[in-house]
């Protein structure tokens, strides 16, 4: 049966195929046109191809330092895949969950969607900041871990398994859409579709906050040079870089407004001051240098053009053009 604690989520959900409301029926959801979707362990699965990968296949097995650790084994194992290369030292040795500091306004009970949430670190950060937060990912095992961790640390949040470019929500129902370290791994055509979906599901006046890697970031240029400045291979996890012109085009095509771009990081795509205790000495230096550079960029806006990681913010117009 559907858990009553998910009532608000059920009211927002829509069929990803036709955007009509979904209705709960026992252990599944159904739309008025007969499309039916299962609910697995309380997680709506609104895709025909959920990713089920319990252990990462792209690296050696994780040897946990403490087999009795209260840290969820999935998070410990997938840490580098979800948080980046700065976290190699902590993989298998986590003593706490790396839940980052929320980077924007407080939630005040507003509804937020975290696209590509993984095991839910930003979804839970948003919950702690006062949002009614929903995490979305194609990776079912990551969402199951997110549910466990959210309960363990008392960060109430809901999770949905779906593709990023077919958001399963009714139009104009969400206050904020967020995504971090996700769009950079997607084909740009997919990202353009996703921005249009973001515009559709946002309430008038609602905003999105999306992290993207800057084509002309100092470290990003070195990474692109290393691969001969070629484009990312199709269907690969390789980085896709974005210029300001690319960003403006995507925002305009999605009919979003009020674009602002600010520096999120230098020399890294995930420089979290709150995680210094989990990093190596080299990792600490990168994060501290990045923080100093972001502070300088807030004073001297031109430096934002050299940042490796950007925050892109735009909103759905309160009075959309007819």
Residue frames relative to the residue before (quaternion, step in Angstrom):
aa qw qx qy qz dx dy dz
X 1.0000 0.0000 0.0000 0.0000 0.00 0.00 0.00
X 0.5467 -0.6145 0.4587 0.3364 3.58 -1.19 0.53
X 0.4455 -0.6945 0.5074 0.2486 3.57 -0.90 1.00
X 0.4678 -0.7082 0.4541 0.2710 3.59 -0.78 1.03
X 0.5680 0.6029 -0.3928 0.3995 3.62 1.18 -0.41
X 0.6621 0.4961 -0.3046 0.4720 3.58 1.24 -0.31
X 0.2798 0.8160 -0.4837 0.1479 3.60 1.25 0.14
X 0.6731 0.4961 -0.3202 0.4453 3.61 0.84 -0.90
X 0.6286 0.5340 -0.3363 0.4545 3.57 1.00 -0.79
X 0.6601 0.5141 -0.3224 0.4427 3.59 0.85 -0.94
X 0.6482 0.5342 -0.3232 0.4358 3.60 1.03 -0.72
X 0.6979 0.4675 -0.2636 0.4742 3.59 1.18 -0.52
X 0.6013 0.6238 -0.3550 0.3511 3.56 1.11 -0.66
X 0.0567 -0.7693 0.6360 0.0236 3.52 -1.21 0.72
X 0.6110 -0.5365 0.4319 0.3901 3.54 -1.23 0.46
X 0.4172 -0.7238 0.4826 0.2630 3.64 -0.73 0.95
X 0.6424 0.5450 -0.3194 0.4340 3.59 1.23 -0.35
X 0.8384 0.0944 -0.0202 0.5364 3.60 1.00 -0.76
X 0.4537 -0.7356 0.4056 0.2976 3.60 1.34 0.15
X 0.4518 0.6595 -0.4787 0.3631 3.61 1.16 0.43
X 0.6409 -0.5473 0.3575 0.4024 3.63 -1.12 0.53
X 0.3213 -0.7199 0.5848 0.1911 3.53 -1.25 0.61
X 0.1831 -0.7779 0.5963 0.0758 3.53 -1.09 0.80
X 0.4426 -0.7046 0.4931 0.2539 3.54 -0.98 0.90
X 0.0428 0.7594 -0.6477 0.0439 3.52 -1.03 0.95
X 0.8083 -0.1875 0.0790 0.5525 3.56 -0.27 1.28
X 0.8029 -0.2426 0.1961 0.5080 3.61 -0.65 -1.08
X 0.6928 0.4165 -0.2917 0.5114 3.58 1.07 0.64
X 0.3240 -0.6946 0.6022 0.2232 3.52 -1.40 0.12
X 0.0700 -0.8024 0.5927 -0.0007 3.58 -1.02 0.82
X 0.2790 -0.7416 0.5812 0.1852 3.57 -1.10 0.72
X 0.6992 -0.4973 0.3164 0.4045 3.58 -1.26 0.28
X 0.6798 0.4707 -0.2889 0.4825 3.58 1.24 -0.36
X 0.6357 -0.6013 0.2997 0.3802 3.54 1.28 0.35
X 0.4638 0.6485 -0.4753 0.3721 3.62 1.20 0.12
X 0.1044 -0.8176 0.5663 0.0052 3.56 -0.76 1.05
X 0.0832 -0.7997 0.5945 -0.0057 3.56 -1.03 0.89
X 0.4376 -0.7157 0.4755 0.2650 3.62 -0.91 0.84
X 0.2497 -0.6918 0.6458 0.2053 3.51 -1.38 0.29
X 0.0721 -0.8147 0.5754 -0.0046 3.58 -0.53 1.18
X 0.8360 -0.0896 0.0097 0.5413 3.56 -0.58 1.19
X 0.7282 -0.4380 0.2264 0.4760 3.56 1.03 0.84
X 0.6329 0.5149 -0.3273 0.4766 3.60 1.29 -0.03
X 0.3540 -0.7190 0.5513 0.2319 3.63 -0.64 1.03
X 0.1724 -0.7729 0.6050 0.0828 3.58 -0.87 0.99
X 0.0078 -0.8496 0.5219 -0.0751 3.55 -0.04 1.37
X 0.6222 0.4557 -0.3536 0.5294 3.53 0.99 0.96
X 0.4789 -0.6703 0.4872 0.2899 3.56 -1.17 0.54
X 0.7822 0.2845 -0.1422 0.5357 3.59 1.19 -0.32
X 0.0082 0.8022 -0.5960 0.0348 3.62 0.45 1.11
X 0.4146 -0.6877 0.5364 0.2598 3.54 -1.08 0.75
X 0.0093 -0.7812 0.6239 -0.0171 3.55 -0.82 1.02
X 0.2288 0.7389 -0.5759 0.2647 3.51 -0.21 1.42
X 0.2197 -0.8369 0.4896 0.1080 3.55 0.00 1.30
X 0.7792 0.1480 -0.0881 0.6027 3.60 1.06 -0.74
X 0.5356 -0.6509 0.4191 0.3374 3.62 -0.95 0.75
X 0.3166 -0.7748 0.5231 0.1604 3.54 -0.87 0.99
X 0.6403 0.5605 -0.3191 0.4172 3.58 1.26 -0.13
X 0.7686 0.2364 -0.1703 0.5695 3.60 1.23 0.21
X 0.6693 -0.5036 0.3627 0.4085 3.54 -1.28 0.32
X 0.6457 -0.5305 0.3827 0.3940 3.55 -1.20 0.57
X 0.4632 -0.6862 0.4984 0.2571 3.52 -1.09 0.80
X 0.1804 -0.7585 0.6178 0.1024 3.57 -0.93 0.94
X 0.2544 -0.8015 0.5234 0.1378 3.54 -0.22 1.26
X 0.4738 -0.6923 0.4712 0.2724 3.56 -0.85 0.98
X 0.7876 0.1409 -0.0565 0.5972 3.58 1.06 -0.79
X 0.2991 -0.7927 0.5076 0.1568 3.57 -0.27 1.25
X 0.6876 0.4532 -0.2767 0.4952 3.60 1.21 -0.38
X 0.3363 0.7759 -0.4798 0.2337 3.58 1.26 0.16
X 0.4451 -0.6882 0.5006 0.2786 3.61 -1.02 0.74
X 0.5032 0.6433 -0.4284 0.3866 3.61 1.27 -0.17
X 0.5230 -0.6462 0.4540 0.3206 3.57 -0.88 0.95
X 0.5075 -0.6904 0.4282 0.2872 3.59 -0.79 1.05
X 0.6093 0.5545 -0.3603 0.4377 3.59 1.04 -0.69
X 0.6653 0.5002 -0.3056 0.4623 3.60 0.87 -0.92
X 0.6398 0.5349 -0.3153 0.4529 3.57 0.94 -0.91
X 0.7033 0.4830 -0.2513 0.4571 3.56 0.97 -0.94
X 0.7690 0.3783 -0.1822 0.4821 3.59 0.92 -0.94
X 0.3159 0.8142 -0.4595 0.1617 3.60 1.28 0.00
X 0.6934 0.4659 -0.2920 0.4657 3.61 0.82 -0.94
X 0.6425 0.5280 -0.3259 0.4498 3.59 0.98 -0.79
X 0.7496 0.3956 -0.2237 0.4812 3.58 0.96 -0.79
X 0.7909 0.3318 -0.1581 0.4892 3.61 0.97 -0.78
X 0.5855 -0.6191 0.3611 0.3789 3.60 1.19 -0.26
X 0.7249 -0.4982 0.2953 0.3730 3.51 -1.36 0.33
X 0.5395 0.6180 -0.4181 0.3902 3.62 1.17 -0.31
X 0.7086 0.5022 -0.2421 0.4325 3.59 1.20 -0.50
X 0.3067 0.7700 -0.5143 0.2204 3.62 1.19 0.29
X 0.6399 0.5520 -0.3327 0.4186 3.60 0.93 -0.85
X 0.7303 0.4486 -0.2335 0.4592 3.58 1.06 -0.75
X 0.5028 0.6624 -0.4419 0.3364 3.63 1.15 -0.34
X 0.8180 0.1752 -0.1770 0.5184 3.54 -0.79 1.12
X 0.7353 0.3837 -0.2059 0.5193 3.57 1.31 -0.13
X 0.3107 0.7874 -0.4940 0.1985 3.59 1.20 0.22
X 0.1678 -0.7769 0.6000 0.0906 3.55 -1.00 0.87
X 0.7659 0.0840 -0.0786 0.6326 3.56 1.37 -0.12
X 0.5387 -0.6068 0.4640 0.3555 3.55 -1.24 0.28
X 0.3640 -0.7383 0.5204 0.2274 3.62 -0.84 0.90
X 0.0706 0.7844 -0.6052 0.1164 3.55 0.29 1.32
X 0.3277 -0.7943 0.4740 0.1922 3.63 -0.45 1.14
X 0.5812 -0.5380 0.4670 0.3932 3.52 -1.33 0.19
X 0.4826 -0.6749 0.4708 0.2998 3.59 -0.90 0.89
X 0.3367 -0.8212 0.4350 0.1519 3.64 -0.66 1.08
X 0.7397 0.3895 -0.2080 0.5078 3.60 1.20 -0.04
X 0.7959 -0.2911 0.2227 0.4818 3.55 -1.28 -0.45
X 0.5863 -0.5670 0.4464 0.3679 3.56 -1.27 0.41
X 0.5964 -0.6523 0.3613 0.2972 3.54 -1.13 0.70
X 0.0548 -0.8378 0.5364 0.0857 3.58 0.96 -0.90
X 0.7266 -0.4657 0.2345 0.4474 3.55 0.99 0.90
X 0.4691 0.6792 -0.4498 0.3410 3.60 1.23 0.06
X 0.4853 -0.6810 0.4785 0.2680 3.55 -1.23 0.55
X 0.0643 -0.8063 0.5877 -0.0202 3.55 -0.82 1.08
X 0.1886 -0.7490 0.6256 0.1097 3.55 -1.10 0.81
X 0.1728 -0.7613 0.6209 0.0709 3.56 -0.92 1.04
X 0.1996 -0.8128 0.5407 0.0842 3.60 -0.32 1.27
X 0.8183 0.1217 -0.1390 0.5443 3.56 -0.81 1.06
X 0.1402 0.8766 -0.4504 0.0950 3.53 1.09 0.82
X 0.2871 -0.7557 0.5398 0.2347 3.63 1.11 -0.48
X 0.8001 -0.2348 0.1842 0.5203 3.58 -0.85 -0.95
X 0.6669 -0.6141 0.2621 0.3308 3.56 1.23 0.51
X 0.2983 0.7916 -0.5064 0.1674 3.62 1.15 0.26
X 0.7212 0.4103 -0.2615 0.4931 3.62 0.88 -0.86
X 0.5744 0.5698 -0.3797 0.4485 3.60 1.12 -0.58
X 0.6943 0.4583 -0.2667 0.4867 3.56 0.96 -0.89
X 0.5872 0.5456 -0.3687 0.4707 3.60 1.12 -0.59
X 0.6551 0.5019 -0.3061 0.4745 3.57 1.01 -0.83
X 0.6185 0.5401 -0.3396 0.4586 3.58 1.03 -0.76
X 0.6692 0.4946 -0.2925 0.4711 3.57 0.95 -0.89
X 0.6726 0.4810 -0.2875 0.4833 3.58 1.21 -0.55
X 0.6622 -0.5636 0.2889 0.4005 3.58 1.25 0.21
X 0.5100 0.6362 -0.4324 0.3850 3.60 1.23 0.23
X 0.3785 -0.5934 0.6382 0.3120 3.49 -1.40 0.28
X 0.0402 -0.8830 0.4663 -0.0348 3.55 0.15 1.32
X 0.1310 -0.7646 0.6302 0.0326 3.51 -1.14 0.87
X 0.1877 -0.7782 0.5912 0.0980 3.57 -0.86 0.98
X 0.0998 -0.7907 0.6032 0.0311 3.57 -0.99 0.87
X 0.1698 0.7638 -0.6077 0.1357 3.55 -0.95 0.93
X 0.4890 -0.6379 0.5048 0.3150 3.57 -1.27 0.39
X 0.6412 0.5475 -0.3038 0.4436 3.59 1.26 -0.50
X 0.2993 -0.8045 0.4862 0.1639 3.57 -0.12 1.29
X 0.6493 0.5238 -0.3334 0.4392 3.61 0.91 -0.81
X 0.6218 0.5259 -0.3395 0.4707 3.59 1.09 -0.67
X 0.6600 0.5042 -0.3089 0.4634 3.58 0.98 -0.82
X 0.6191 0.5299 -0.3438 0.4665 3.58 1.04 -0.73
X 0.6376 0.5043 -0.3202 0.4865 3.58 1.05 -0.77
X 0.6240 0.5468 -0.3375 0.4448 3.59 1.00 -0.81
X 0.6300 0.5287 -0.3296 0.4636 3.57 0.97 -0.81
X 0.6723 0.4995 -0.3035 0.4543 3.57 0.90 -0.95
X 0.6872 0.4868 -0.2880 0.4560 3.58 0.86 -0.97
X 0.6350 0.5386 -0.3345 0.4414 3.60 0.94 -0.87
X 0.6609 0.4851 -0.3028 0.4860 3.57 1.00 -0.78
X 0.6511 0.5442 -0.3122 0.4271 3.57 0.98 -0.89
X 0.7874 0.3063 -0.1555 0.5119 3.60 0.93 -0.89
X 0.4294 -0.7293 0.4374 0.3041 3.58 1.31 0.19
X 0.4196 0.6404 -0.5184 0.3810 3.55 0.65 1.23
X 0.2189 -0.8352 0.4843 0.1412 3.62 0.37 1.22
X 0.2183 0.7572 -0.5829 0.1982 3.57 -0.80 1.05
X 0.3031 -0.7430 0.5720 0.1699 3.55 -1.23 0.52
X 0.1957 -0.7991 0.5640 0.0708 3.56 -1.18 0.56
X 0.1109 -0.7819 0.6135 0.0026 3.53 -1.13 0.89
X 0.2724 -0.7474 0.5866 0.1523 3.57 -1.00 0.88
X 0.3187 0.7351 -0.5341 0.2698 3.58 -0.50 1.19
X 0.5829 -0.5405 0.4656 0.3890 3.55 -1.33 0.18
X 0.5512 -0.6540 0.4109 0.3157 3.57 -1.10 0.69
X 0.7372 0.4283 -0.2438 0.4622 3.61 1.08 -0.58
X 0.6907 0.3273 -0.2958 0.5730 3.58 1.25 0.42
X 0.0784 -0.8562 0.5095 0.0344 3.56 0.61 1.16
X 0.3151 -0.8045 0.4798 0.1529 3.60 -0.60 1.14
X 0.4779 0.6488 -0.4476 0.3878 3.56 0.74 1.11
X 0.5679 -0.5783 0.4629 0.3588 3.53 -1.19 0.59
X 0.5884 -0.5938 0.4182 0.3554 3.56 -1.11 0.64
X 0.8641 0.1178 -0.1006 0.4789 3.55 -1.20 0.74
X 0.4876 0.6822 -0.4185 0.3490 3.59 0.92 0.90
X 0.7163 0.4406 -0.2518 0.4790 3.62 1.18 -0.36
X 0.4335 -0.7099 0.4987 0.2436 3.57 -1.06 0.78
X 0.8032 0.0477 0.0308 0.5929 3.58 0.97 -0.91
X 0.0901 -0.7436 0.6576 0.0803 3.56 -1.16 0.70
X 0.0829 -0.8102 0.5792 -0.0342 3.55 -0.76 1.13
X 0.1172 0.7745 -0.6209 0.0288 3.57 -1.21 0.46
X 0.0594 -0.8091 0.5845 -0.0125 3.55 -0.95 0.91
X 0.8648 0.0029 -0.0318 0.5011 3.55 -0.94 1.01
X 0.5204 0.6248 -0.4063 0.4167 3.56 1.04 0.86
X 0.7092 0.4853 -0.2817 0.4268 3.59 0.65 -1.12
X 0.5904 0.6035 -0.3598 0.3972 3.59 1.15 -0.60
X 0.7072 0.4370 -0.2550 0.4938 3.60 1.20 -0.43
X 0.6235 0.5451 -0.3286 0.4540 3.60 1.28 0.03
X 0.5822 -0.5411 0.4641 0.3910 3.55 -1.23 0.52
X 0.5545 -0.6406 0.4064 0.3420 3.59 -0.95 0.81
X 0.5907 0.5548 -0.3765 0.4488 3.61 1.08 -0.57
X 0.6332 0.5168 -0.3237 0.4766 3.59 1.06 -0.74
X 0.6480 0.5192 -0.3167 0.4585 3.58 0.98 -0.85
X 0.6355 0.5248 -0.3339 0.4574 3.60 0.96 -0.79
X 0.6428 0.4970 -0.3205 0.4869 3.60 1.00 -0.79
X 0.6532 0.5258 -0.3183 0.4422 3.57 0.98 -0.82
X 0.6283 0.5221 -0.3411 0.4650 3.60 0.97 -0.77
X 0.6415 0.5105 -0.3288 0.4687 3.60 0.99 -0.76
X 0.6401 0.5067 -0.3134 0.4850 3.57 1.07 -0.74
X 0.6078 0.5426 -0.3461 0.4652 3.59 1.04 -0.74
X 0.6504 0.5140 -0.3108 0.4649 3.58 0.92 -0.91
X 0.6561 0.5270 -0.3153 0.4386 3.59 0.97 -0.83
X 0.7608 0.4124 -0.2263 0.4471 3.60 0.80 -0.98
X 0.5676 0.5938 -0.3959 0.4104 3.62 1.18 -0.34
X 0.4754 -0.6176 0.5429 0.3127 3.52 -1.18 0.63
X 0.5943 -0.5184 0.4419 0.4275 3.64 -1.12 0.37
X 0.7797 0.2549 -0.2251 0.5258 3.56 -0.73 1.09
X 0.5405 0.6067 -0.4051 0.4191 3.59 1.25 -0.22
X 0.2343 -0.8005 0.5389 0.1180 3.59 -1.15 0.46
X 0.2920 -0.7092 0.6061 0.2110 3.50 -1.35 0.32
X 0.1152 -0.7527 0.6458 0.0554 3.53 -1.23 0.64
X 0.0364 0.8338 -0.5369 0.1230 3.54 -0.26 1.34
X 0.2960 -0.7346 0.5816 0.1857 3.59 -0.95 0.87
X 0.0391 0.7860 -0.6143 0.0580 3.58 -0.98 0.95
X 0.4324 -0.6884 0.5088 0.2832 3.61 -1.13 0.55
X 0.4165 -0.7298 0.5020 0.2047 3.55 -0.91 1.02
X 0.5142 -0.6570 0.4646 0.2968 3.59 -0.82 1.03
X 0.7928 0.3243 -0.1424 0.4960 3.57 0.94 -0.92
X 0.2964 0.7405 -0.5360 0.2765 3.57 1.13 0.60
X 0.6293 -0.5784 0.3620 0.3720 3.57 -1.07 0.77
X 0.7337 0.3952 -0.2293 0.5030 3.60 0.74 -1.03
X 0.6159 0.5626 -0.3483 0.4276 3.59 1.06 -0.71
X 0.6149 0.5368 -0.3503 0.4594 3.60 1.05 -0.68
X 0.6396 0.5121 -0.3264 0.4713 3.59 1.01 -0.75
X 0.6566 0.5048 -0.3116 0.4658 3.58 0.97 -0.82
X 0.6574 0.4941 -0.3154 0.4735 3.58 1.00 -0.77
X 0.6229 0.5348 -0.3384 0.4599 3.58 1.04 -0.74
X 0.6248 0.5623 -0.3343 0.4263 3.57 1.03 -0.80
X 0.7497 0.3212 -0.2131 0.5380 3.61 1.09 -0.59
X 0.6040 -0.6242 0.3360 0.3643 3.57 1.20 0.57
X 0.5223 -0.6671 0.3807 0.3705 3.57 1.23 0.53
X 0.3711 0.7089 -0.5133 0.3102 3.58 1.09 0.63
X 0.5764 -0.5645 0.4535 0.3787 3.56 -1.27 0.36
X 0.6165 -0.5331 0.4178 0.4015 3.56 -1.23 0.41
X 0.5248 -0.6269 0.4693 0.3336 3.57 -1.06 0.71
X 0.5572 -0.6189 0.4302 0.3484 3.60 -0.94 0.82
X 0.8526 0.1246 -0.1205 0.4930 3.55 -1.12 0.82
X 0.5224 0.6020 -0.4354 0.4185 3.58 1.14 0.58
X 0.5544 -0.5997 0.4680 0.3376 3.56 -1.37 0.19
X 0.3887 0.7506 -0.4634 0.2661 3.59 1.29 0.02
X 0.5960 -0.6002 0.4116 0.3393 3.54 -1.21 0.62
X 0.1604 -0.7182 0.6678 0.1120 3.51 -1.22 0.74
X 0.2234 -0.8051 0.5412 0.0945 3.56 -0.67 1.12
X 0.2380 -0.7880 0.5614 0.0847 3.55 -1.13 0.77
X 0.2703 -0.7281 0.6088 0.1619 3.55 -1.03 0.90
X 0.6658 -0.4754 0.3739 0.4369 3.56 -1.28 0.19
X 0.6330 0.5306 -0.3335 0.4544 3.59 1.02 -0.75
X 0.6239 0.5319 -0.3296 0.4683 3.59 1.04 -0.82
X 0.6660 0.5111 -0.3005 0.4527 3.55 0.91 -0.97
X 0.6609 0.5094 -0.3148 0.4524 3.59 0.85 -0.95
X 0.6465 0.5267 -0.3205 0.4494 3.57 0.95 -0.87
X 0.6632 0.5082 -0.3050 0.4570 3.58 0.92 -0.91
X 0.6663 0.5035 -0.2962 0.4634 3.57 0.95 -0.90
X 0.6700 0.4968 -0.2999 0.4630 3.58 0.93 -0.87
X 0.6539 0.5123 -0.3185 0.4567 3.59 0.95 -0.83
X 0.6846 0.4651 -0.2766 0.4884 3.57 1.12 -0.66
X 0.3822 -0.7441 0.4546 0.3060 3.59 1.35 -0.07
X 0.3613 0.6702 -0.5361 0.3645 3.51 0.98 1.00
X 0.2651 -0.7856 0.5514 0.0919 3.56 -1.21 0.50
X 0.7999 0.3638 -0.2118 0.4277 3.54 -1.37 0.07
X 0.1376 0.8349 -0.5223 0.1056 3.58 1.01 0.79
X 0.0531 0.7442 -0.6656 0.0168 3.54 -1.08 0.87
X 0.1499 -0.7691 0.6175 0.0685 3.55 -1.14 0.73
X 0.0395 0.8021 -0.5949 0.0336 3.57 -0.78 0.95
X 0.5828 -0.5920 0.4318 0.3512 3.55 -1.20 0.55
X 0.1629 -0.7718 0.6087 0.0849 3.54 -0.99 0.92
X 0.8233 -0.1176 0.1015 0.5460 3.58 1.01 -0.67
X 0.2043 -0.7295 0.6381 0.1378 3.52 -1.31 0.51
X 0.8414 0.1604 -0.1494 0.4940 3.58 -1.05 0.87
X 0.7733 0.1951 -0.1280 0.5896 3.59 1.26 0.23
X 0.3646 -0.7041 0.5588 0.2428 3.56 -1.28 0.44
X 0.7855 0.2158 -0.1345 0.5642 3.61 1.23 0.03
X 0.1721 0.8205 -0.5279 0.1362 3.61 0.59 1.09
X 0.0306 0.8390 -0.5383 0.0735 3.58 0.07 1.29
X 0.3904 -0.7332 0.5117 0.2194 3.58 -0.53 1.19
X 0.6397 0.5633 -0.3258 0.4090 3.56 1.05 -0.75
X 0.7156 0.4506 -0.2500 0.4716 3.61 1.24 -0.33
X 0.2718 0.8003 -0.5065 0.1707 3.61 1.18 0.28
X 0.6591 0.5371 -0.3176 0.4199 3.59 0.98 -0.79
X 0.6718 0.4992 -0.2926 0.4624 3.60 1.23 -0.35
X 0.6750 0.5438 -0.2683 0.4203 3.58 1.25 -0.37
X 0.5738 -0.5506 0.4805 0.3697 3.52 -1.36 0.33
X 0.6928 -0.4455 0.3427 0.4517 3.57 -1.27 0.13
X 0.6530 0.5088 -0.3098 0.4677 3.58 0.99 -0.81
X 0.6451 0.5196 -0.3122 0.4652 3.56 1.01 -0.81
X 0.6222 0.5349 -0.3320 0.4652 3.58 1.00 -0.81
X 0.6572 0.5189 -0.3132 0.4480 3.58 0.91 -0.93
X 0.6398 0.5247 -0.3235 0.4590 3.60 0.96 -0.86
X 0.6959 0.4804 -0.2851 0.4512 3.57 0.82 -0.99
X 0.6658 0.4930 -0.3110 0.4658 3.59 0.92 -0.83
X 0.6370 0.5089 -0.3240 0.4800 3.60 1.02 -0.77
X 0.6361 0.5327 -0.3173 0.4592 3.56 1.00 -0.85
X 0.6550 0.5142 -0.3151 0.4554 3.57 0.91 -0.89
X 0.6522 0.5069 -0.3144 0.4677 3.58 0.95 -0.85
X 0.6659 0.5018 -0.3021 0.4621 3.58 0.98 -0.83
X 0.6351 0.5149 -0.3290 0.4726 3.61 1.04 -0.73
X 0.6190 0.5308 -0.3363 0.4712 3.58 1.05 -0.74
X 0.6558 0.4955 -0.3045 0.4812 3.57 1.00 -0.83
X 0.6501 0.5289 -0.3186 0.4429 3.61 0.99 -0.81
X 0.6114 0.5434 -0.3523 0.4548 3.59 1.13 -0.57
X 0.6875 0.4434 -0.2653 0.5103 3.58 1.22 -0.54
X 0.7650 0.1970 -0.0890 0.6067 3.57 1.07 -0.86
X 0.2869 -0.8289 0.4498 0.1680 3.63 0.18 1.27
X 0.5585 0.6189 -0.4022 0.3786 3.62 1.07 -0.57
X 0.6113 0.5809 -0.3520 0.4061 3.59 1.07 -0.70
X 0.5254 0.6311 -0.4077 0.3994 3.58 1.21 -0.42
X 0.6142 0.5673 -0.3405 0.4301 3.58 1.12 -0.66
X 0.7059 0.4339 -0.2526 0.4996 3.61 1.24 -0.40
X 0.4609 0.6866 -0.4496 0.3377 3.60 1.27 -0.09
X 0.4410 -0.6900 0.5078 0.2676 3.57 -1.12 0.63
X 0.7756 0.2032 -0.1077 0.5879 3.57 1.11 -0.68
X 0.1410 -0.7958 0.5872 0.0442 3.55 -0.88 1.02
X 0.2498 -0.6647 0.6663 0.2276 3.48 -1.40 0.34
X 0.1627 -0.7717 0.6124 0.0542 3.56 -0.81 1.11
X 0.0061 0.8016 -0.5974 0.0204 3.60 -0.71 1.01
X 0.1344 0.7576 -0.6294 0.1087 3.56 -1.03 0.88
X 0.2470 -0.7883 0.5458 0.1400 3.57 -1.16 0.44
X 0.4928 -0.5946 0.5284 0.3527 3.52 -1.28 0.34
X 0.5057 -0.6724 0.4330 0.3234 3.61 -0.72 0.99
X 0.5224 -0.6432 0.4622 0.3158 3.55 -1.02 0.83
X 0.7665 0.1583 -0.0983 0.6146 3.57 1.17 -0.64
X 0.2121 -0.8238 0.5126 0.1168 3.58 0.19 1.29
X 0.5454 -0.6171 0.4443 0.3526 3.61 -1.07 0.68
X 0.3969 -0.7203 0.5161 0.2393 3.56 -1.02 0.76
